[in-house]
Amino acid sequence: MSYRAYNFNPGPATLPLTVLQEIQEELLDYRGMGLSVMEMSHRSHEFEEIIGSAEALMLELLGLPTTYQVLFLQGGASLQFAMLPLNFLPPGATADYINTGSFASKALEEAKKLGDIHVAASTKNDNFRSIPGQHDLKLSNAPAYIHITTNNTIYGTQWKYIPDCGETPLTADMSSDILSRKLDMTKFSLAYAGAQKNLGPAGVTVVIIKKSFLENALDNIPTMISYKTYAKTRSLHNTPPTFSVYVLKLVLAWVKEKGGLAVIEEQNKKKAALIYDVIDTSEGFYRGHAAKKDRSDMNVTFRLPSESLEKAFADEAAQKGLIGLKGHRSVGGIRASLYNALPLEGAETLAEFMKDFMDGKR
């Protein structure tokens, strides 16, 4: 391979090179079957082994017992914004949402269409620069569930603690930091994530659900948006995104081979520290958006002195093989996404480019 860019896109994001090479080797002939996974029946023994292995690896890496189940769905995390309240917000009940960013806001607005929602905390007034502390949470009386977004891709903030919700089920959108660090996942009754950031390619959405919580799901909803449908059929009610599930399984195996979440977390912290250190020592040339205590290890967001410099930064970086650094269209600036598969060398190269660019523009 003559060239491979360092991919800082927020999603679809970079995949491990060894995983891509394994896909390449098996693309035309999966384990002597004479066909590709893309051509394989989802009812075949071979695919049932793939999806079963993916579930087992997910539970193992997250440190979860078999009292949890993993579902492989479609529609992205965006469908989960509606699917969660449709399944777990009965008439007359209230769900609590904590609003910490763009996708947290979208989840909140979607849920409002379907039932009574209480905003237990919001950082909207400070432009989503921070995460509320436990003392800031004003929970309603006996909510059906509580919802958080663990990492805010656009604004670059991340929950560093798991809120104490007592006996109330805690649910979470973990799309942009799932499997990036060690967490006590038994604190969550349900977590979901689009795969295209840390888990694999676009097309499959992972839902991790506690079986006892699943029992409370409503029955009078359409079949295709019922969690019970997919739990009952091991995600094989209809044709799942077979190729995406296959790649996801390979990525999970890669995480395990690297040493699991403790090793992955250490690597991610090193990558983030390299970029934040340049920001903090730049004497204001680079201005981080997130409050220091709540900075994301996955998405580093920052501004330069002018929009013209930000454009020049992104353009010059791309010419040097550092792609996907332009900030989200709704906020501008620069965003470096440092997902699991981005190698340490990518963050080192970006940090050096940031220093050189700053020195050349002052």
Secondary structure per residue as TSV (DSSP state, phi and psi in degrees):
chain	resnum	aa	ss	phi	psi
A	1	M	-	360.0	121.9
A	2	S	-	-82.1	-24.9
A	3	Y	-	-155.8	133.2
A	4	R	-	-141.7	119.0
A	5	A	-	-72.0	156.7
A	6	Y	E	-86.9	116.5
A	7	N	E	-99.1	109.0
A	8	F	-	-102.2	13.9
A	9	N	-	-60.7	145.4
A	10	P	S	-78.1	-6.0
A	11	G	S	139.2	134.5
A	12	P	S	-56.6	138.7
A	13	A	-	-110.1	179.9
A	14	T	-	-65.0	147.9
A	15	L	-	-115.4	153.4
A	16	P	-	-59.2	135.1
A	17	L	H	-59.5	-40.4
A	18	T	H	-64.6	-32.8
A	19	V	H	-67.8	-44.2
A	20	L	H	-60.8	-38.3
A	21	Q	H	-68.0	-37.9
A	22	E	H	-65.5	-40.8
A	23	I	H	-60.0	-44.2
A	24	Q	H	-59.4	-43.0
A	25	E	H	-66.2	-34.6
A	26	E	H	-100.1	2.1
A	27	L	S	-60.2	-44.7
A	28	L	S	-88.4	-27.2
A	29	D	-	-143.6	100.6
A	30	Y	S	-82.8	106.6
A	31	R	T	51.5	43.8
A	32	G	T	78.0	10.6
A	33	M	S	-78.2	-18.6
A	34	G	S	81.0	15.0
A	35	L	S	-151.1	165.4
A	36	S	-	-86.2	159.6
A	37	V	G	-58.0	-32.9
A	38	M	G	-65.1	-19.0
A	39	E	G	-103.5	-2.5
A	40	M	S	-81.3	141.5
A	41	S	-	-66.9	136.0
A	42	H	T	-73.0	-8.7
A	43	R	T	-93.6	-2.7
A	44	S	S	-73.7	156.8
A	45	H	H	-59.2	-39.6
A	46	E	H	-63.2	-42.6
A	47	F	H	-74.3	-34.4
A	48	E	H	-60.2	-33.0
A	49	E	H	-68.9	-39.3
A	50	I	H	-62.4	-50.7
A	51	I	H	-71.5	-33.4
A	52	G	H	-66.5	-40.7
A	53	S	H	-65.3	-38.3
A	54	A	H	-62.1	-43.4
A	55	E	H	-64.9	-45.8
A	56	A	H	-62.3	-41.8
A	57	L	H	-65.3	-40.5
A	58	M	H	-61.4	-47.9
A	59	L	H	-63.4	-40.6
A	60	E	H	-63.2	-48.2
A	61	L	H	-66.2	-34.1
A	62	L	H	-84.6	-4.7
A	63	G	T	69.3	34.4
A	64	L	-	-104.2	143.6
A	65	P	-	-78.9	175.8
A	66	T	T	-76.1	5.8
A	67	T	T	-77.1	-1.9
A	68	Y	E	-111.7	154.8
A	69	Q	E	-130.9	147.0
A	70	V	E	-107.7	129.4
A	71	L	E	-112.7	144.5
A	72	F	E	-116.7	106.2
A	73	L	E	-116.4	-176.6
A	74	Q	S	-124.6	176.7
A	75	G	S	94.8	-1.1
A	76	G	H	68.1	176.6
A	77	A	H	-61.6	-26.5
A	78	S	H	-61.4	-35.7
A	79	L	H	-68.2	-31.7
A	80	Q	H	-64.7	-26.0
A	81	F	H	-57.0	-33.7
A	82	A	H	-95.5	-36.1
A	83	M	H	-63.5	-38.3
A	84	L	H	-61.0	-55.5
A	85	P	H	-66.6	-32.3
A	86	L	H	-61.4	-32.6
A	87	N	H	-88.3	-31.2
A	88	F	H	-127.7	9.0
A	89	L	-	-118.1	88.4
A	90	P	-	-71.8	160.5
A	91	P	T	-56.2	135.7
A	92	G	T	89.2	-12.5
A	93	A	-	-94.7	167.8
A	94	T	E	-125.8	142.7
A	95	A	E	-115.3	144.1
A	96	D	E	-101.4	131.5
A	97	Y	E	-122.4	140.0
A	98	I	E	-111.4	119.7
A	99	N	E	-99.7	110.0
A	100	T	-	-125.9	11.2
A	101	G	S	172.1	-169.9
A	102	S	H	-63.1	-50.4
A	103	F	H	-74.8	-29.9
A	104	A	H	-62.9	-38.6
A	105	S	H	-65.4	-41.0
A	106	K	H	-64.8	-41.2
A	107	A	H	-62.2	-42.1
A	108	L	H	-62.4	-47.5
A	109	E	H	-66.3	-36.4
A	110	E	H	-67.0	-41.9
A	111	A	H	-65.4	-33.0
A	112	K	H	-61.7	-26.7
A	113	K	T	-71.9	-15.9
A	114	L	T	-116.4	-8.0
A	115	G	S	177.8	-172.1
A	116	D	E	-82.6	124.9
A	117	I	E	-123.2	135.9
A	118	H	E	-114.2	127.9
A	119	V	E	-86.5	106.2
A	120	A	E	-77.8	-22.2
A	121	A	E	-170.1	153.3
A	122	S	E	-151.4	141.3
A	123	T	-	-111.1	21.3
A	124	K	G	-61.5	-36.5
A	125	N	G	-65.6	-22.2
A	126	D	G	-106.8	28.4
A	127	N	T	58.9	37.3
A	128	F	T	54.4	44.1
A	129	R	-	-86.3	-10.6
A	130	S	S	-144.0	173.9
A	131	I	-	-114.0	133.0
A	132	P	-	-66.0	145.5
A	133	G	-	-80.1	168.4
A	134	Q	G	-55.4	-38.2
A	135	H	G	-69.8	-16.7
A	136	D	G	-84.6	-12.2
A	137	L	-	-81.5	121.1
A	138	K	-	-112.2	85.4
A	139	L	-	-76.3	150.0
A	140	S	-	-78.2	176.3
A	141	N	S	-80.7	114.0
A	142	A	S	55.2	58.2
A	143	P	-	-67.7	153.5
A	144	A	S	-66.1	-35.6
A	145	Y	-	-165.0	166.6
A	146	I	E	-119.2	139.9
A	147	H	E	-123.9	132.1
A	148	I	E	-130.3	162.8
A	149	T	E	-114.1	110.4
A	150	T	S	-68.8	-26.2
A	151	N	E	-141.7	132.9
A	152	N	E	-105.1	99.5
A	153	T	T	-58.2	-40.3
A	154	I	T	-79.9	-38.3
A	155	Y	T	-98.4	-11.4
A	156	G	T	75.7	35.0
A	157	T	E	-115.9	158.1
A	158	Q	E	-147.8	137.5
A	159	W	-	-67.9	124.3
A	160	K	-	-98.5	-4.1
A	161	Y	S	-137.9	160.2
A	162	I	-	-98.8	120.7
A	163	P	-	-61.9	143.8
A	164	D	-	-81.6	112.8
A	165	C	-	-110.5	10.1
A	166	G	T	62.5	-130.2
A	167	E	T	-90.6	-3.5
A	168	T	S	-73.7	133.6
A	169	P	-	-60.8	130.3
A	170	L	E	-100.8	129.8
A	171	T	E	-123.4	156.9
A	172	A	E	-153.2	142.3
A	173	D	E	-88.7	113.2
A	174	M	-	-113.5	26.1
A	175	S	T	-53.7	-39.2
A	176	S	T	-105.2	7.1
A	177	D	T	-143.5	13.4
A	178	I	T	-61.4	139.3
A	179	L	T	63.4	18.3
A	180	S	S	-96.9	-11.4
A	181	R	S	-162.1	165.0
A	182	K	-	-82.4	128.5
A	183	L	-	-136.8	153.5
A	184	D	-	-81.2	91.1
A	185	M	G	-71.3	-12.2
A	186	T	G	-70.5	-10.1
A	187	K	G	-75.5	-13.8
A	188	F	-	-105.1	137.3
A	189	S	S	-87.6	-27.3
A	190	L	E	-154.5	136.3
A	191	A	E	-138.2	144.2
A	192	Y	E	-135.0	157.9
A	193	A	E	-160.2	131.1
A	194	G	E	-68.5	141.8
A	195	A	T	-76.4	-17.8
A	196	Q	T	-77.5	12.6
A	197	K	T	-113.0	-57.7
A	198	N	T	-117.5	-9.9
A	199	L	T	-109.5	-24.0
A	200	G	S	162.0	-152.6
A	201	P	S	-84.9	167.0
A	202	A	T	-63.8	152.7
A	203	G	T	122.9	-23.2
A	204	V	-	-124.4	141.5
A	205	T	E	-118.3	131.0
A	206	V	E	-97.9	133.3
A	207	V	E	-123.5	124.5
A	208	I	E	-107.3	121.6
A	209	I	E	-135.2	138.2
A	210	K	E	-76.4	130.3
A	211	K	H	-62.2	-36.1
A	212	S	H	-68.4	-31.0
A	213	F	H	-71.5	-39.2
A	214	L	H	-57.8	-34.1
A	215	E	T	-60.4	-23.6
A	216	N	T	-85.3	-4.1
A	217	A	S	-63.6	143.1
A	218	L	-	-68.9	150.7
A	219	D	S	-100.8	-21.3
A	220	N	S	-91.5	48.3
A	221	I	S	-127.5	160.2
A	222	P	-	-56.8	145.5
A	223	T	G	-54.0	-44.4
A	224	M	G	-75.9	-8.0
A	225	I	G	-118.1	20.7
A	226	S	-	-99.6	124.8
A	227	Y	H	-60.5	-32.9
A	228	K	H	-62.0	-33.9
A	229	T	H	-57.1	-48.6
A	230	Y	H	-78.6	-31.2
A	231	A	H	-66.9	-39.4
A	232	K	H	-66.1	-33.4
A	233	T	T	-107.3	12.4
A	234	R	T	53.3	42.9
A	235	S	T	67.9	19.3
A	236	L	-	-117.0	27.6
A	237	H	S	-61.5	-45.5
A	238	N	S	-130.9	-174.4
A	239	T	-	-69.6	115.8
A	240	P	-	-78.9	171.3
A	241	P	-	-73.9	83.1
A	242	T	H	-57.8	-46.0
A	243	F	H	-67.2	-38.7
A	244	S	H	-64.8	-38.5
A	245	V	H	-65.4	-40.3
A	246	Y	H	-60.4	-47.4
A	247	V	H	-65.3	-40.4
A	248	L	H	-58.1	-41.6
A	249	K	H	-61.3	-40.6
A	250	L	H	-65.0	-38.6
A	251	V	H	-66.1	-41.2
A	252	L	H	-62.2	-40.9
A	253	A	H	-63.3	-36.4
A	254	W	H	-64.2	-43.1
A	255	V	H	-60.3	-44.0
A	256	K	H	-63.2	-43.5
A	257	E	H	-64.1	-33.1
A	258	K	H	-70.1	-17.1
A	259	G	T	122.0	5.8
A	260	G	-	84.6	-169.5
A	261	L	H	-70.1	-27.7
A	262	A	H	-62.9	-43.9
A	263	V	H	-70.5	-43.4
A	264	I	H	-60.3	-43.3
A	265	E	H	-63.0	-43.8
A	266	E	H	-59.9	-43.2
A	267	Q	H	-64.5	-42.9
A	268	N	H	-64.3	-38.7
A	269	K	H	-65.6	-37.9
A	270	K	H	-63.3	-44.1
A	271	K	H	-62.4	-47.7
A	272	A	H	-63.8	-40.3
A	273	A	H	-61.9	-36.4
A	274	L	H	-59.2	-44.1
A	275	I	H	-76.1	-43.8
A	276	Y	H	-63.5	-33.2
A	277	D	H	-63.8	-40.7
A	278	V	H	-64.6	-43.3
A	279	I	H	-59.4	-47.6
A	280	D	H	-70.4	-23.5
A	281	T	T	-103.9	10.6
A	282	S	S	-88.2	0.6
A	283	E	T	56.3	39.7
A	284	G	T	91.9	-5.3
A	285	F	S	-65.1	-43.9
A	286	Y	S	-105.6	131.3
A	287	R	E	-121.6	111.2
A	288	G	E	-69.1	145.0
A	289	H	S	-82.0	-44.7
A	290	A	S	-78.8	146.8
A	291	A	-	-59.9	140.3
A	292	K	G	-55.1	-40.2
A	293	K	G	-68.4	-18.2
A	294	D	G	-115.9	14.9
A	295	R	B	-62.0	138.3
A	296	S	-	-79.8	140.6
A	297	D	S	-84.3	-7.8
A	298	M	S	-98.9	-40.2
A	299	N	E	-130.8	107.8
A	300	V	E	-95.2	116.5
A	301	T	E	-113.3	135.8
A	302	F	E	-157.9	162.7
A	303	R	E	-115.7	160.3
A	304	L	-	-112.4	174.4
A	305	P	S	-59.7	-23.4
A	306	S	S	-151.6	159.3
A	307	E	H	-65.7	-32.9
A	308	S	H	-65.8	-37.5
A	309	L	H	-68.4	-36.4
A	310	E	H	-63.5	-41.3
A	311	K	H	-64.3	-44.6
A	312	A	H	-62.1	-39.6
A	313	F	H	-59.3	-52.1
A	314	A	H	-63.8	-40.3
A	315	D	H	-67.2	-46.4
A	316	E	H	-67.4	-36.9
A	317	A	H	-62.2	-43.7
A	318	A	H	-60.8	-37.3
A	319	Q	H	-64.3	-24.3
A	320	K	T	-97.3	11.6
A	321	G	T	84.3	16.1
A	322	L	E	-107.3	94.9
A	323	I	E	-106.0	159.6
A	324	G	-	79.9	26.9
A	325	L	-	-93.7	-6.9
A	326	K	B	-67.4	136.1
A	327	G	-	-66.8	165.1
A	328	H	-	-59.5	143.8
A	329	R	T	-57.4	-25.4
A	330	S	T	-80.1	-18.7
A	331	V	T	-126.9	-18.4
A	332	G	-	74.2	-159.2
A	333	G	S	73.3	-155.8
A	334	I	E	-122.8	143.2
A	335	R	E	-138.8	125.4
A	336	A	E	-110.5	112.2
A	337	S	E	-92.1	123.5
A	338	L	-	-114.7	53.9
A	339	Y	-	-66.1	169.3
A	340	N	T	-47.3	-43.8
A	341	A	T	-80.3	-10.0
A	342	L	S	-70.8	121.6
A	343	P	-	-69.4	156.6
A	344	L	H	-55.0	-36.1
A	345	E	H	-61.0	-30.0
A	346	G	H	-65.0	-44.6
A	347	A	H	-67.2	-38.4
A	348	E	H	-62.7	-42.6
A	349	T	H	-65.5	-41.1
A	350	L	H	-64.2	-42.9
A	351	A	H	-59.8	-42.5
A	352	E	H	-66.7	-39.4
A	353	F	H	-63.2	-41.5
A	354	M	H	-59.0	-42.9
A	355	K	H	-64.7	-45.7
A	356	D	H	-64.7	-41.3
A	357	F	H	-64.2	-44.4
A	358	M	H	-61.6	-45.8
A	359	D	H	-62.4	-33.1
A	360	G	H	-80.3	-16.9
A	361	K	H	-107.1	-10.1
A	362	R	-	-77.7	360.0
